[in-house]
Amino acid sequence: MKMHLSPIVSAAALASALFLLPALASAADSTPTDPAAQMLAVSGVVPVKDAGPYVHLGSFRIHVWTMLGRPTAMLPDGTYLYKDFAAAGSAAHGTLVVRFDDGRVAQLSLVSPTVATAMLNPPAPKELVTQR
């Protein structure tokens, strides 16, 4: 038995297939090729194991200053910020944040420019309003 489709149905089927083709192709290519860059773009923060070959968790504050130089900015809690750092093997680029605990590196992370700006310019505390 031969089945004949009307030209309108055939055209609609072809159009549907062509319309879905880019979506199917992008779904196949959705494997993360640069997880650090994707994490930085989505959350604004990427945890880092070390900064260069010499600065890592546990490094002394003076050692960080000696190896990386003077920080671009320092937060009131003693956190160092270094602009223009990139994750090795990734397109992730931002500000290196070095947090200390008892004079040693406790946390290293790469943050987006938006997060770095927010760290440098925290919102002013809101005043409490009391009723009479």
C-alpha positions in Angstrom: 0.0 0.0 0.0 1.4 3.3 -1.0 1.0 6.3 1.2 0.9 9.8 -0.2 1.4 12.8 1.9 0.0 16.1 0.9 2.6 18.7 -0.1 1.6 20.8 2.9 2.2 18.0 5.4 5.5 17.2 3.7 6.6 20.8 3.9 5.6 21.0 7.5 7.5 17.9 8.4 10.6 19.2 6.6 10.4 22.6 8.3 10.1 20.9 11.7 13.1 18.8 11.1 15.1 21.8 9.9 13.9 23.9 12.8 15.0 21.3 15.4 18.4 20.6 13.7 20.3 23.4 15.4 18.9 22.5 18.8 19.9 18.9 18.4 23.4 19.9 17.2 23.9 22.3 20.2 22.7 19.5 22.6 25.4 17.2 21.3 28.0 20.0 21.7 27.0 20.9 25.3 29.8 19.0 27.0 31.7 21.4 29.2 35.0 22.1 27.4 36.1 24.8 29.9 34.5 24.1 33.3 36.4 26.9 35.1 35.3 29.5 32.6 31.7 28.2 32.8 31.8 28.3 36.6 33.2 31.8 36.7 30.5 33.0 34.2 27.7 31.4 36.2 28.7 31.9 39.9 31.4 34.5 39.6 33.8 32.4 41.8 36.2 29.6 41.0 38.1 27.8 43.8 41.9 27.7 43.0 44.4 25.1 44.4 47.5 27.4 44.0 48.7 30.6 42.4 51.8 29.9 40.4 54.2 27.2 41.5 54.9 28.7 44.9 51.7 30.0 46.5 49.2 27.5 47.9 47.1 26.8 50.9 49.2 27.2 54.0 51.7 29.6 52.5 52.7 32.5 54.8 51.4 36.0 54.1 54.9 37.3 53.6 55.6 34.5 51.1 52.5 35.5 49.1 53.7 39.1 49.0 57.2 38.0 48.0 56.0 35.7 45.2 53.0 37.7 43.8 54.1 41.2 44.7 52.1 43.9 46.3 48.3 43.2 46.1 46.2 45.4 43.9 43.9 45.9 46.8 43.5 44.8 50.4 40.2 44.3 52.2 39.7 45.4 55.8 40.0 41.7 57.0 43.5 41.4 55.4 42.4 39.6 52.3 44.6 40.3 49.2 43.2 41.0 45.8 45.3 40.6 42.6 43.8 41.8 39.4 44.4 40.2 36.0 44.9 36.6 36.9 43.9 33.6 34.7 43.3 30.0 35.5 45.9 27.7 33.9 44.5 25.9 30.9 41.3 27.9 30.9 39.7 31.1 29.5 38.7 32.0 33.1 40.2 35.4 33.8 39.6 37.7 36.8 40.9 38.8 40.2 42.8 36.4 42.5 41.5 36.5 46.0 43.8 35.3 48.8 42.2 34.9 52.2 44.3 34.3 55.3 43.8 32.7 58.7 46.5 33.1 61.4 48.9 34.6 58.8 48.6 31.6 56.4 46.7 31.2 53.1 43.3 29.7 54.0 41.5 30.1 50.7 42.4 31.0 47.1 39.8 31.8 44.5 39.4 33.5 41.1 36.5 36.0 41.0 34.8 37.8 38.2 35.2 41.6 37.9 31.6 42.1 39.2 32.4 40.1 42.4 35.7 41.9 42.9 33.9 45.2 42.6 31.3 44.1 45.1 34.0 43.0 47.5 35.8 46.4 47.3 32.5 48.4 47.6 30.3 46.6 50.0 26.8 48.1 50.4 26.4 50.5 53.3 24.6 49.1 56.3 20.9 50.1 56.5 19.7 52.1 59.4 17.2 50.5 61.7 13.9 52.3 62.0 12.1 52.2 65.3 8.5 53.0 66.0 7.3 55.3 68.7 
